[in-house]
Amino acid sequence: MGADAPGTLRPAKAVVTITNNSDEKIDVNPLYFSITATDGSKHNAELGEDENQMDTMDLAPGEKATGVITGKGAFTPMYVTYTDGLFGDDVRGDVS
């Protein structure tokens, strides 16, 4: 692939590792993640933007998975939020 044109803004990305510390399996889906920018704006995950995108899977207790979450738009990520299912509890991790 060629280089981006000068001035092209790239989508923000974060490499995320999620570990199941519960006693039950959890569902992992890239759509269950969002990225909050340093200006406080929240960005939903964009699918198909990175070949190392977080996979959709079930994690058994003690298992972990790593993948890339890409946010819509160009911004500086501050933290990533995972929601356990569409209506479950939120877990937040800082971006370093």
PyMOL commands that set and color helices and strands:
alter all, ss='L'
color gray80, all
select helices_A, chain A and resi 30-32
alter helices_A, ss='H'
color red, helices_A
select strands_A, chain A and resi 13-19+26-28+33-37+42-44+57-59+64-70+77-83+90-94
alter strands_A, ss='S'
color yellow, strands_A
deselect
rebuild
show_as cartoon
